[in-house]
Amino acid sequence: MTPLVYLHGFASGPGGSKGTHCRRWAEARGLPFHAPDLNLPDFEHLTVTAQVEAVETLLAGLPPAVVVGSSLGGLVAAAVAHRGTALRGLILLAPAFGFSLRRLAGPRWAGYRRRGTMPTFHYARNAWTVLQRDLLEDLPAWRDDRTWHLSVPVAILHGRRDEAVPLAESEAFVAANPGADLRVVDDDHGLLDPASLAVLDGLLEAAFQG
């Protein structure tokens, strides 16, 4: 039976609102569901490499899955597909394409680049913590995400009012992957409006029927 795998975003956890929504969707249909904790090796020493490798290990023990990735989890999901893991389909929710370039060059993380640490609010913990330099040092390995061409079916859901990940990032990905299905909704980065969740449900149904 095809499993559903949910990958959460940056400074979050598997029990967030979108992860819970996906879990309930899968359970209502009797589908296996997995939502790994991607704060790896822990959030303070987070790296994209550790996240990608953990997801590859999980998927290696499962039948080809439908993977839903939110924000940074969307980038991780795309990286796993890019590196050759066989998947049934990808659903990317405001995927953080360009994450490396925005962090390495953008003004918002200038202090992180200068100090090598950054106070960060972790939503799953509901507490502040300090991100160490591990992520900063790991990011150059993932700066070519805009050039990836994925052979797996891909659907993207992105809010036109997203201030965390520009809609232009998803549009650029679709330009490089013209088979991808981009759905733009009137929502922000959270994608928790009922209309957005209804679109997500439709994408899930299509992925499991395809």
Secondary structure, DSSP 4 states (H G I P E B T S, - for coil): ---EEEE--TT--TTSHHHHHHHHHHHHTT--EE------S-GGG--HHHHHHHHHHHHHTSSS-EEEEETHHHHHHHHHHHTT---SEEEEES--TTHHHHHHH-GGGHHHHHHS-EEEEETTTTEEEEE-THHHHHGGGGTTGGG----S-EEEEEETT-SSS-HHHHHHHHHHSTT-EEEEES--TT--SHHHHHHHHHHHHHHHH-
